[in-house]
Amino acid sequence: MPGRNEGAPLPHRLLEFWRRRPAAGRGILLGVAVVVPAGLLIFLVVLLSLPPVTGLEELRSIQSVQLYDENDEPIPGSLRGQRIFIPLAKIPKTLRDAVIAVEDARFYSHFGVDPTGVARAIYQNLRHGRIVEGGSTITQQLARVLFLTSDRRLDRKISELVLALELEHRYSKDQILEMYLNRVYFGHGAYGVEAAAKTYFGKPVTELSLSEAALLAGIPRAPGLYSPFNYPDLALRRRTHVLNRMVETGVLKPAVAQRAKTAGLRLVPPDRRTTGLYFVEFVREMLIEKYGEDMVFRGGLQVHTTLSPRLQRLAEQALLQGLKNLESRTLPVPASKRGIPSGAPEGAILTIEPGTGYIKAMVGGADFFRSEFNRAVTARRQPGSAFKPFVYLAALEAGLTPATWIEDSPVSYKIGRNGKPWRPANYGGKYNGAITLQQGLEESVNVATVKLQEKIGIQRTIGLAHRLGIRSPLHEDLSLALGTSDLSLLELTGAYAALANQGVWISPTPIRYITDAQGKLLEMYVPQLQRAISRELAYVITHMLMGVVERGTGKTAKALGRPIAGKTGTTNDYSNAWFIGYTPSLVTGVWVGYDQPRSLGKEETGARAALPIWVRYIGKALANSPPENFPVPEGVVSVPVDLNASGTCARPVEMAFLQGTEPSNTCGGFLSIFRRMFHF
């Protein structure tokens, strides 16, 4: 006998079936009806959005950017960020075994996803109450590296699973392992085992020992945490874990593993590992901004830079030694084995060739592998008295001369909304009375400089600074004269370079020319010259700054026995120490301070903390070069002028003037000799 609904339409029969189900059953059916289609829809969306799986083909075709120095020799540091393909057969078996043992022991037996590994990871994580182990296979990790991001969204995990299955279908296990070892990140800009071997041990991957291979194998799980440069103890513990896993998986005998555990790290020493890396990263960021990451990492760009390997090496050595000396004076804690402990003073050095704008050396910190922050370019700090030459130069443009007198005596200004008084003070609390501009700059007299700034107007100084390439915001108040506006070392050194280049500013550059992978010229750097000040005024301010070295705060540099112009800089709390100095052919700036600004210590001025670094570096840099004189343009005369307001010529110094502006009462001739003899 047919059922009562047998002849009814299908929708009615389904509705009757639904009504007859108990509540729990209806819930299950509803869940299935919603979840299954939704899951299929999500899977379909993810599948359609996945990139094509062509990992091995793309990997073999990669041509990363190559950087060359001023001699057109490859820069070793340009290895950073590159993917260098090494066939699996050339990768030591010990390294392959170590990676498999610690990352995916069942690699050769699973199908891309390892249910056993996932279950073990879940158990270990629940047992420890935190994430201590991941369940991703090498194939899943490769899928993530090649095509995905590292976030933990559900759609990303589904994508990872699907891509892992596709990789296993398309490639053999050896091909997958080969791709993984050539692409995984090992920290400090090293992608792949070849870059990692050279970064940490200074050798190709084919020459790695067992202990070195085990150390590298342990890094990819957490490159920042297991960096042997930054955390050697953690790296060694991780190496021990890798060796133990190799024993557990049967690829290593216990006795052999024990010997490997006792081996030292034997890392690349600091003086070799840091060469040019701040410069390299600076160039790489410029290239990425202009050409994009794909072109930089895959396009085979050949970049011929301005870097001098010799100057770069000397600058790094000078900075490291100078910071060690400063540390020994200011820090009670002993130096670490690597020379500079965490939280120690930092520093930066930048050298520019004034006639071309070429950056010849760039040191952004004591140790690139401890901190990649480039203090030569990115950091902006108060330059203190190193800004004063621009105030004096603006005064020269306004018609004043080095012999102009200005009163150095206490003064008070009302500033701020409430008219709070500001009383600039001189170093040591000493006031000199009437002094010349020459003496004010040589001795870095604060109050006299502020009064000079008030006399000529703030906008005149700001306009001049902009013409000299300073782009950072400048305070529009009298404190500008004391260097209270934050500037970068690159800006400040570039501005001084215009003084050395007879008043012509050239935008500093690290690049000479660029070609593509086939050698076709893509870009040639042509200096864009900008006349910032007259040739005559550039010489007058240079002559004044030579007085800083001859008699003033920069006289430590006098020991080099050659014409040098420069200026020290110190902030009120000794948190920043500077020296920017130049010869006709090289301009170099040095900054010393803490990353989190605080005092370097009592009396740690620019003359004490920064200038000795400059002298050590430039002394070696120019050791085999004859002294150069600054060219004197027509229209400039030099005459002796008394620094003493008494007019007795008791302190005569040579000053430079635009012809026709020199004072009549100079200290030359018979009358001046008579005055000096009888103090008349």
C-alpha positions as CSV (number, residue, x, y, z in Angstrom):
1,M,0.0,0.0,0.0
2,P,1.6,3.3,-1.1
3,G,2.4,5.9,1.6
4,R,0.1,8.8,2.0
5,N,2.7,11.2,0.6
6,E,4.0,9.0,-2.1
7,G,2.3,10.9,-4.9
8,A,3.0,14.3,-3.3
9,P,5.5,16.7,-4.9
10,L,9.1,16.4,-3.7
11,P,9.1,19.6,-1.6
12,H,6.1,18.4,0.4
13,R,7.7,15.0,1.0
14,L,10.9,16.7,2.2
15,L,8.9,18.9,4.5
16,E,7.1,15.9,6.0
17,F,10.3,14.1,6.4
18,W,11.7,17.1,8.3
19,R,8.7,17.3,10.6
20,R,9.0,13.6,11.6
21,R,12.6,14.0,12.7
22,P,13.3,14.6,16.4
23,A,14.8,18.0,17.5
24,A,18.4,16.6,17.8
25,G,18.2,15.0,14.4
26,R,16.9,18.1,12.8
27,G,19.9,20.0,14.3
28,I,22.4,17.6,12.8
29,L,20.7,17.7,9.4
30,L,20.7,21.5,9.5
31,G,24.4,21.6,10.5
32,V,25.3,19.3,7.7
33,A,23.2,21.3,5.2
34,V,24.9,24.5,6.1
35,V,28.5,23.5,7.0
36,V,29.2,21.1,4.0
37,P,28.2,23.6,1.3
38,A,29.9,26.4,3.1
39,G,33.1,24.4,3.5
40,L,32.9,23.4,-0.2
41,L,32.4,27.1,-1.1
42,I,35.4,28.2,1.0
43,F,37.5,25.4,-0.5
44,L,36.5,26.4,-4.0
45,V,37.2,30.1,-3.4
46,V,40.6,29.3,-1.9
47,L,41.4,26.9,-4.8
48,L,40.5,29.5,-7.4
49,S,42.6,32.1,-5.7
50,L,45.8,30.0,-5.4
51,P,48.8,31.0,-7.5
52,P,50.2,28.5,-10.1
53,V,52.6,26.1,-8.7
54,T,55.8,26.7,-10.6
55,G,58.2,27.0,-7.7
56,L,61.2,25.1,-9.0
57,E,61.0,26.7,-12.5
58,E,60.9,30.2,-11.0
59,L,63.6,29.4,-8.5
60,R,66.1,28.3,-11.1
61,S,65.4,31.4,-13.2
62,I,66.0,33.9,-10.3
63,Q,68.8,36.4,-10.9
64,S,69.1,38.6,-7.8
65,V,70.6,42.1,-7.9
66,Q,74.4,42.3,-7.7
67,L,76.2,45.3,-6.3
68,Y,79.7,46.3,-7.3
69,D,82.1,48.7,-5.5
70,E,83.9,51.7,-7.0
71,N,86.4,49.3,-8.5
72,D,83.6,47.3,-10.2
73,E,84.4,44.4,-7.9
74,P,81.4,42.5,-6.3
75,I,80.5,43.7,-2.8
76,P,80.3,40.6,-0.5
77,G,77.6,42.2,1.6
78,S,75.3,42.4,-1.4
79,L,74.7,38.7,-0.9
80,R,72.2,39.8,1.7
81,G,68.6,39.1,0.5
82,Q,69.7,37.1,-2.5
83,R,68.4,33.6,-3.4
84,I,71.3,31.6,-4.7
85,F,70.3,28.3,-6.2
86,I,72.4,25.3,-5.2
87,P,71.5,21.8,-6.6
88,L,70.6,19.3,-3.9
89,A,73.5,17.1,-4.9
90,K,75.9,19.8,-3.8
91,I,74.3,20.4,-0.5
92,P,76.0,18.3,2.2
93,K,74.1,15.2,3.3
94,T,74.7,16.1,6.9
95,L,72.8,19.4,6.4
96,R,69.9,17.6,4.5
97,D,69.7,15.0,7.3
98,A,69.8,17.7,10.0
99,V,67.0,19.7,8.5
100,I,64.8,16.7,8.0
101,A,65.4,15.4,11.5
102,V,64.5,18.7,13.2
103,E,61.7,19.9,10.8
104,D,60.0,16.8,9.3
105,A,61.4,13.4,10.2
106,R,58.6,11.6,8.1
107,F,59.3,13.8,5.1
108,Y,60.0,10.9,2.7
109,S,57.0,8.9,3.8
110,H,54.0,11.3,4.0
111,F,52.0,12.8,1.1
112,G,52.7,16.5,1.9
113,V,50.6,16.6,5.1
114,D,51.6,14.4,8.1
115,P,48.6,13.5,10.3
116,T,51.0,11.9,12.8
117,G,53.1,15.0,13.1
118,V,50.0,17.2,13.5
119,A,48.7,14.9,16.3
120,R,52.1,15.0,18.0
121,A,52.2,18.8,17.8
122,I,48.8,19.1,19.3
123,Y,49.7,16.8,22.2
124,Q,52.9,18.6,22.9
125,N,51.3,22.1,22.7
126,L,48.5,21.0,25.1
127,R,51.0,19.4,27.4
128,H,53.0,22.5,27.7
129,G,50.1,24.9,27.6
130,R,51.7,26.9,24.7
131,I,52.9,26.5,21.2
132,V,56.1,24.5,21.4
133,E,55.9,22.5,18.2
134,G,54.4,23.0,14.8
135,G,52.8,20.3,12.7
136,S,53.7,21.7,9.3
137,T,55.7,19.5,7.0
138,I,58.6,20.7,4.9
139,T,56.3,20.7,2.0
140,Q,53.8,22.9,3.8
141,Q,56.5,25.3,4.9
142,L,57.7,25.5,1.3
143,A,54.2,26.3,0.1
144,R,54.1,29.1,2.7
145,V,57.5,30.4,1.6
146,L,56.8,30.3,-2.1
147,F,53.2,31.5,-2.3
148,L,51.8,32.6,1.1
149,T,52.2,34.8,4.1
150,S,53.0,33.5,7.7
151,D,49.7,34.6,9.3
152,R,47.5,32.0,10.9
153,R,44.1,32.7,9.3
154,L,42.0,29.7,8.4
155,D,42.0,30.4,4.7
156,R,45.8,30.6,4.7
157,K,46.1,27.2,6.4
158,I,43.7,25.7,3.8
159,S,45.7,27.3,1.0
160,E,48.9,25.8,2.6
161,L,47.4,22.3,2.6
162,V,46.1,22.5,-1.0
163,L,49.4,23.9,-2.3
164,A,51.4,21.2,-0.4
165,L,49.4,18.5,-2.0
166,E,49.9,20.1,-5.4
167,L,53.6,20.4,-4.8
168,E,53.8,16.7,-3.9
169,H,51.9,15.8,-7.0
170,R,54.0,18.0,-9.3
171,Y,57.5,17.4,-7.9
172,S,59.6,14.6,-6.4
173,K,60.6,14.6,-2.7
174,D,64.2,15.6,-3.6
175,Q,63.0,18.5,-5.7
176,I,60.8,19.7,-2.9
177,L,63.7,19.5,-0.4
178,E,65.9,21.3,-2.9
179,M,63.5,24.1,-3.2
180,Y,63.0,24.4,0.5
181,L,66.8,24.5,1.3
182,N,67.3,27.2,-1.3
183,R,64.4,29.4,-0.2
184,V,64.0,29.1,3.6
185,Y,65.0,32.2,5.6
186,F,68.0,31.9,8.0
187,G,68.0,35.4,9.5
188,H,70.2,38.4,8.9
189,G,69.0,38.7,5.3
190,A,70.2,35.2,4.3
191,Y,67.8,33.2,2.2
192,G,68.8,29.6,1.4
193,V,71.6,27.5,2.6
194,E,74.4,29.0,0.5
195,A,73.7,32.6,1.7
196,A,73.4,31.3,5.3
197,A,76.7,29.4,5.1
198,K,78.5,32.6,3.9
199,T,76.7,34.9,6.3
200,Y,77.5,32.9,9.4
201,F,80.7,31.0,8.5
202,G,82.2,32.9,5.6
203,K,82.3,29.7,3.4
204,P,80.2,28.0,0.8
205,V,77.7,25.4,1.9
206,T,79.7,22.6,0.4
207,E,82.4,23.1,3.0
208,L,80.2,23.0,6.1
209,S,81.2,20.7,9.0
210,L,78.6,18.6,10.9
211,S,78.4,21.1,13.8
212,E,78.0,24.0,11.4
213,A,75.3,22.1,9.4
214,A,73.4,21.3,12.6
215,L,73.6,24.9,13.7
216,L,72.1,26.2,10.4
217,A,69.4,23.5,10.5
218,G,68.1,24.8,13.8
219,I,67.8,28.5,12.7
220,P,64.7,28.5,10.4
221,R,62.2,27.7,13.2
222,A,62.9,31.1,14.8
223,P,65.7,33.0,12.9
224,G,65.6,36.0,15.3
225,L,65.7,33.8,18.5
226,Y,68.4,31.3,17.3
227,S,70.8,33.8,15.7
228,P,74.3,32.7,16.7
229,F,75.4,36.4,16.3
230,N,72.8,37.7,18.7
231,Y,72.1,34.8,21.0
232,P,75.0,32.3,20.8
233,D,73.9,30.4,23.9
234,L,70.4,29.8,22.5
235,A,71.9,28.8,19.1
236,L,74.2,26.3,20.8
237,R,71.2,24.8,22.7
238,R,69.3,24.6,19.5
239,R,72.2,22.9,17.8
240,T,72.3,20.3,20.5
241,H,68.6,19.6,20.0
242,V,69.2,19.1,16.2
243,L,72.0,16.7,16.9
244,N,69.9,14.8,19.3
245,R,67.1,14.5,16.7
246,M,69.6,13.2,14.2
247,V,70.6,10.5,16.6
248,E,66.9,9.7,17.3
249,T,66.1,9.4,13.6
250,G,69.1,7.1,13.1
251,V,71.2,9.3,10.7
252,L,73.9,9.9,13.3
253,K,75.8,7.9,15.8
254,P,75.7,9.1,19.4
255,A,79.5,9.4,19.6
256,V,79.7,11.5,16.5
257,A,76.9,13.8,17.7
258,Q,78.7,14.2,21.1
259,R,81.9,15.4,19.3
260,A,79.9,17.9,17.3
261,K,78.3,19.2,20.4
262,T,81.7,20.3,21.8
263,A,82.7,22.2,18.7
264,G,83.0,26.0,18.9
265,L,80.8,28.3,16.9
266,R,83.6,29.5,14.6
267,L,81.5,32.4,13.2
268,V,82.6,35.1,10.8
269,P,84.4,37.6,13.0
270,P,82.7,41.1,13.5
271,D,85.3,43.0,11.4
272,R,84.5,40.8,8.4
273,R,80.8,40.3,8.8
274,T,79.8,44.0,9.0
275,T,81.7,45.3,5.9
276,G,79.4,47.5,3.9
277,L,76.1,46.0,5.0
278,Y,74.5,49.3,6.1
279,F,75.5,50.7,2.7
280,V,74.2,47.6,0.8
281,E,70.8,47.8,2.6
282,F,70.6,51.5,1.9
283,V,71.1,50.9,-1.8
284,R,68.7,47.9,-1.9
285,E,65.9,50.0,-0.3
286,M,66.5,52.7,-3.0
287,L,66.3,50.1,-5.7
288,I,63.1,48.5,-4.4
289,E,61.5,52.0,-4.1
290,K,62.3,52.7,-7.8
291,Y,62.2,49.3,-9.5
292,G,60.0,47.2,-7.2
293,E,60.9,44.0,-5.3
294,D,60.4,41.7,-8.2
295,M,62.9,43.5,-10.4
296,V,65.4,43.7,-7.5
297,F,65.2,40.1,-6.4
298,R,64.6,38.5,-9.8
299,G,65.5,40.9,-12.5
300,G,69.3,40.5,-12.5
301,L,70.1,44.2,-11.9
302,Q,73.8,45.0,-12.0
303,V,74.4,48.0,-9.7
304,H,77.7,49.8,-9.8
305,T,78.0,51.8,-6.6
306,T,80.3,54.5,-5.2
307,L,81.5,52.4,-2.2
308,S,85.2,52.4,-1.4
309,P,86.0,49.1,0.3
310,R,89.2,50.5,1.9
311,L,87.4,53.5,3.4
312,Q,84.5,51.4,4.4
313,R,86.7,49.0,6.3
314,L,88.7,51.8,8.0
315,A,85.5,53.6,9.0
316,E,84.0,50.4,10.6
317,Q,87.2,49.7,12.5
318,A,87.5,53.3,13.7
319,L,83.9,53.4,14.9
320,L,84.1,50.1,16.7
321,Q,87.4,51.1,18.5
322,G,86.0,54.5,19.4
323,L,82.9,53.1,20.9
324,K,84.9,50.6,22.9
325,N,87.0,53.5,24.3
326,L,83.9,55.4,25.1
327,E,82.3,52.4,26.8
328,S,85.4,51.8,28.9
329,R,85.0,55.4,30.2
330,T,81.3,55.5,30.8
331,L,80.0,51.9,31.4
332,P,80.7,49.9,34.5
333,V,79.9,46.6,32.9
334,P,82.6,44.7,31.0
335,A,82.6,44.6,27.2
336,S,81.1,41.4,25.7
337,K,83.1,39.1,23.6
338,R,81.8,40.8,20.5
339,G,83.1,44.1,21.7
340,I,79.9,46.2,22.2
341,P,77.3,45.0,24.7
342,S,73.5,45.5,24.4
343,G,72.5,48.9,25.5
344,A,76.0,50.4,24.8
345,P,76.6,53.7,23.0
346,E,76.0,53.6,19.2
347,G,77.5,55.6,16.4
348,A,77.6,56.3,12.7
349,I,80.1,57.5,10.1
350,L,79.4,58.8,6.6
351,T,82.0,59.9,4.0
352,I,81.1,61.9,0.8
353,E,83.3,62.9,-2.1
354,P,82.3,66.6,-2.4
355,G,83.0,67.0,-6.1
356,T,80.7,64.2,-7.1
357,G,78.3,63.6,-4.2
358,Y,79.5,59.9,-4.2
359,I,79.0,58.2,-0.8
360,K,82.4,56.5,-0.3
361,A,81.7,54.9,3.1
362,M,78.6,54.4,5.3
363,V,78.5,52.9,8.8
364,G,75.1,52.9,10.4
365,G,76.0,51.3,13.7
366,A,78.5,49.2,15.7
367,D,77.2,45.9,14.4
368,F,74.7,45.4,11.6
369,F,73.8,41.9,12.9
370,R,72.9,43.2,16.3
371,S,70.9,46.1,14.9
372,E,70.0,46.8,11.2
373,F,68.8,50.4,12.1
374,N,70.9,52.7,9.9
375,R,71.9,55.7,12.1
376,A,73.7,57.4,9.3
377,V,70.5,57.8,7.3
378,T,67.3,57.1,9.3
379,A,68.2,58.5,12.7
380,R,67.5,62.2,13.3
381,R,69.1,63.9,16.3
382,Q,69.9,67.4,17.4
383,P,73.2,68.4,15.9
384,G,74.0,70.9,18.6
385,S,76.9,73.2,17.7
386,A,77.5,71.3,14.5
387,F,74.7,73.5,13.1
388,K,76.4,76.8,14.0
389,P,78.4,77.2,10.8
390,F,75.1,77.8,8.9
391,V,74.3,80.6,11.3
392,Y,77.7,82.2,10.7
393,L,77.5,81.6,7.0
394,A,74.1,83.3,6.9
395,A,75.7,86.2,8.7
396,L,78.4,86.4,6.1
397,E,75.7,86.5,3.4
398,A,74.1,89.4,5.3
399,G,77.3,91.4,5.0
400,L,79.0,90.7,8.3
401,T,82.7,89.4,8.3
402,P,84.8,87.1,10.5
403,A,86.1,90.3,12.2
404,T,82.6,91.6,13.1
405,W,82.3,92.1,16.9
406,I,79.4,90.7,18.9
407,E,78.7,90.9,22.6
408,D,79.0,87.6,24.6
409,S,77.2,88.4,27.8
410,P,74.1,86.9,29.6
411,V,70.8,87.4,27.9
412,S,67.2,86.4,28.5
413,Y,64.4,85.9,25.9
414,K,60.7,85.4,26.4
415,I,59.5,82.3,24.6
416,G,56.4,80.2,24.7
417,R,52.8,81.1,25.3
418,N,53.4,82.1,28.9
419,G,56.5,84.1,28.1
420,K,58.7,81.8,30.0
421,P,62.3,83.2,30.0
422,W,65.0,81.3,28.1
423,R,68.5,82.1,29.1
424,P,71.0,80.5,26.8
425,A,74.3,79.7,28.5
426,N,77.9,79.0,27.4
427,Y,79.7,75.8,28.1
428,G,81.3,76.1,31.5
429,G,79.3,79.3,32.4
430,K,82.0,81.6,31.1
431,Y,81.3,84.8,29.2
432,N,83.9,86.7,27.0
433,G,82.5,90.1,26.5
434,A,83.1,91.5,23.0
435,I,84.4,88.8,20.6
436,T,84.7,88.5,16.8
437,L,82.6,86.1,14.8
438,Q,85.8,84.1,14.2
439,Q,86.3,83.5,17.9
440,G,82.6,82.8,18.4
441,L,82.7,79.9,15.9
442,E,86.1,78.6,16.9
443,E,85.2,78.4,20.5
444,S,81.6,77.4,19.9
445,V,80.2,80.3,22.0
446,N,76.5,79.7,22.5
447,V,75.3,83.1,23.7
448,A,77.2,85.0,21.0
449,T,75.7,82.7,18.3
450,V,72.2,83.2,19.6
451,K,72.6,86.9,19.5
452,L,74.0,86.7,16.0
453,Q,71.0,84.6,15.0
454,E,68.7,87.3,16.4
455,K,70.7,90.0,14.5
456,I,70.4,88.4,11.1
457,G,66.9,86.8,11.4
458,I,65.9,83.2,11.6
459,Q,64.5,82.9,8.1
460,R,67.9,83.8,6.6
461,T,69.5,80.8,8.3
462,I,66.6,78.4,7.4
463,G,66.7,79.5,3.8
464,L,70.5,78.9,3.6
465,A,70.1,75.4,5.3
466,H,67.5,74.5,2.7
467,R,69.9,75.5,-0.1
468,L,72.5,73.3,1.4
469,G,70.2,70.2,1.1
470,I,68.7,70.1,4.6
471,R,65.1,68.9,4.3
472,S,64.1,68.1,7.9
473,P,61.9,70.7,9.6
474,L,63.8,73.5,11.3
475,H,62.6,75.3,14.5
476,E,61.6,78.8,13.8
477,D,63.0,80.2,17.0
478,L,66.3,81.4,18.3
479,S,67.2,77.9,19.7
480,L,67.8,77.0,16.0
481,A,71.2,78.6,16.4
482,L,72.2,75.9,19.0
483,G,71.2,73.0,16.8
484,T,67.9,72.0,18.4
485,S,66.3,70.8,15.2
486,D,66.7,67.0,14.5
487,L,68.8,66.2,11.4
488,S,70.2,63.1,9.9
489,L,74.0,62.5,9.6
490,L,73.4,62.2,5.8
491,E,71.8,65.7,5.6
492,L,74.4,67.4,7.8
493,T,77.4,65.8,6.0
494,G,75.9,66.6,2.6
495,A,75.5,70.2,3.7
496,Y,79.2,70.4,4.7
497,A,80.1,68.8,1.4
498,A,78.7,71.9,-0.4
499,L,81.2,74.0,1.7
500,A,84.1,71.8,0.6
501,N,82.8,71.9,-3.0
502,Q,83.2,75.7,-3.2
503,G,79.6,76.4,-2.6
504,V,78.0,73.8,-4.9
505,W,75.6,71.3,-3.4
506,I,75.3,67.9,-5.0
507,S,72.7,65.4,-3.8
508,P,74.6,62.5,-2.1
509,T,74.3,59.3,-4.1
510,P,75.5,55.6,-3.6
511,I,75.0,54.7,-7.3
512,R,77.1,55.4,-10.4
513,Y,75.1,53.4,-12.9
514,I,72.8,50.4,-13.3
515,T,72.5,47.8,-16.1
516,D,70.1,44.9,-16.5
517,A,70.9,41.2,-16.7
518,Q,72.0,41.6,-20.3
519,G,74.3,44.6,-19.7
520,K,71.9,47.2,-21.1
521,L,72.3,50.6,-19.4
522,L,69.2,51.4,-17.4
523,E,70.4,54.4,-15.4
524,M,73.5,56.6,-15.3
525,Y,73.9,59.0,-12.4
526,V,74.7,62.5,-13.5
527,P,75.4,65.0,-10.7
528,Q,72.8,67.8,-10.6
529,L,74.8,70.8,-9.5
530,Q,73.1,73.5,-7.4
531,R,74.9,76.7,-6.6
532,A,74.0,77.1,-2.9
533,I,76.5,79.9,-1.9
534,S,79.2,81.9,-3.7
535,R,82.6,80.4,-4.2
536,E,84.0,83.3,-2.2
537,L,81.8,82.8,0.8
538,A,82.4,79.0,0.8
539,Y,86.1,79.7,1.2
540,V,85.6,82.3,3.9
541,I,83.4,79.9,6.1
542,T,85.9,77.1,5.3
543,H,88.7,79.3,6.5
544,M,86.8,80.1,9.7
545,L,86.2,76.3,10.2
546,M,90.0,75.7,9.7
547,G,90.4,78.0,12.7
548,V,88.1,75.6,14.7
549,V,90.8,72.9,14.0
550,E,93.7,75.2,14.5
551,R,92.8,76.8,17.8
552,G,89.2,75.9,18.8
553,T,87.1,72.9,19.8
554,G,88.4,70.7,16.9
555,K,92.1,71.1,17.6
556,T,92.6,67.3,18.1
557,A,92.4,67.0,14.3
558,K,95.4,69.4,14.0
559,A,97.6,66.4,14.7
560,L,97.0,65.1,11.2
561,G,99.2,67.9,9.9
562,R,97.1,68.9,6.9
563,P,94.5,71.6,6.1
564,I,91.2,70.5,7.7
565,A,88.0,72.4,8.3
566,G,85.4,71.1,10.7
567,K,83.0,71.6,13.6
568,T,82.2,69.7,16.8
569,G,78.6,69.4,18.1
570,T,77.3,68.5,21.5
571,T,73.8,68.7,22.9
572,N,73.2,70.2,26.4
573,D,72.7,66.8,28.1
574,Y,75.6,65.2,26.3
575,S,73.2,62.8,24.5
576,N,74.6,63.5,21.1
577,A,78.2,64.0,20.1
578,W,79.2,65.1,16.5
579,F,82.2,66.0,14.4
580,I,81.8,67.0,10.8
581,G,85.2,67.7,9.1
582,Y,86.5,68.0,5.6
583,T,89.5,68.3,3.3
584,P,89.2,69.4,-0.3
585,S,88.6,65.7,-1.4
586,L,86.7,64.1,1.5
587,V,83.9,65.1,3.8
588,T,83.2,62.9,6.8
589,G,80.6,63.1,9.6
590,V,80.7,61.2,12.8
591,W,77.8,60.8,15.3
592,V,77.9,59.1,18.7
593,G,74.9,58.6,21.1
594,Y,72.4,56.1,22.4
595,D,69.5,54.7,20.4
596,Q,67.2,55.7,23.3
597,P,68.6,59.2,23.9
598,R,70.4,59.7,27.2
599,S,73.6,61.2,28.4
600,L,76.8,59.7,27.2
601,G,78.4,60.8,30.4
602,K,79.8,64.0,31.9
603,E,82.1,65.9,29.6
604,E,81.5,63.5,26.7
605,T,81.4,66.3,24.1
606,G,81.8,66.1,20.4
607,A,85.5,66.9,20.9
608,R,85.9,63.9,23.2
609,A,83.5,61.3,22.0
610,A,83.2,61.8,18.2
611,L,86.3,63.7,17.1
612,P,88.9,61.0,18.1
613,I,86.9,58.5,15.9
614,W,87.1,61.0,13.0
615,V,90.9,61.5,13.5
616,R,91.6,57.8,13.7
617,Y,89.6,57.1,10.5
618,I,90.8,60.0,8.4
619,G,94.4,59.7,9.6
620,K,94.5,56.2,8.1
621,A,92.3,57.0,5.1
622,L,94.7,59.8,3.9
623,A,97.9,58.4,5.3
624,N,99.4,57.9,1.8
625,S,97.9,61.1,0.3
626,P,99.8,64.5,0.3
627,P,98.2,67.4,2.1
628,E,95.7,69.4,0.0
629,N,95.1,73.1,0.3
630,F,91.7,74.5,-0.2
631,P,91.6,76.6,-3.4
632,V,91.5,80.3,-2.8
633,P,89.1,82.0,-5.2
634,E,89.8,85.4,-6.7
635,G,88.2,88.2,-4.7
636,V,89.2,86.8,-1.3
637,V,92.0,88.2,0.8
638,S,93.5,87.0,4.1
639,V,94.8,89.4,6.7
640,P,95.8,89.1,10.4
641,V,93.2,90.5,12.8
642,D,93.4,90.8,16.6
643,L,91.0,88.6,18.5
644,N,91.4,90.9,21.5
645,A,89.1,93.8,21.7
646,S,91.9,96.0,23.1
647,G,93.3,96.5,19.7
648,T,96.9,95.7,20.8
649,C,97.3,92.8,18.4
650,A,98.0,90.5,21.4
651,R,96.1,87.7,19.7
652,P,96.4,88.1,16.0
653,V,95.0,85.4,13.7
654,E,94.7,85.2,9.9
655,M,91.1,85.8,8.7
656,A,89.7,85.5,5.3
657,F,87.5,88.3,3.8
658,L,85.7,89.2,0.6
659,Q,88.0,91.7,-1.0
660,G,87.0,95.2,0.1
661,T,85.4,94.0,3.4
662,E,88.7,93.5,5.4
663,P,89.2,95.8,8.4
664,S,91.6,98.7,8.1
665,N,93.1,98.2,11.6
666,T,94.8,94.8,10.9
667,C,97.8,93.4,12.7
668,G,100.2,93.5,9.8
669,G,103.1,95.9,9.1
670,F,105.4,98.0,11.4
671,L,102.6,99.6,13.4
672,S,101.2,96.2,14.5
673,I,104.6,95.0,15.5
674,F,105.1,98.2,17.5
675,R,101.7,97.7,19.2
676,R,102.5,94.1,20.1
677,M,105.9,95.1,21.6
678,F,104.7,97.9,23.7
679,H,101.0,96.9,24.1
680,F,100.0,100.2,22.7
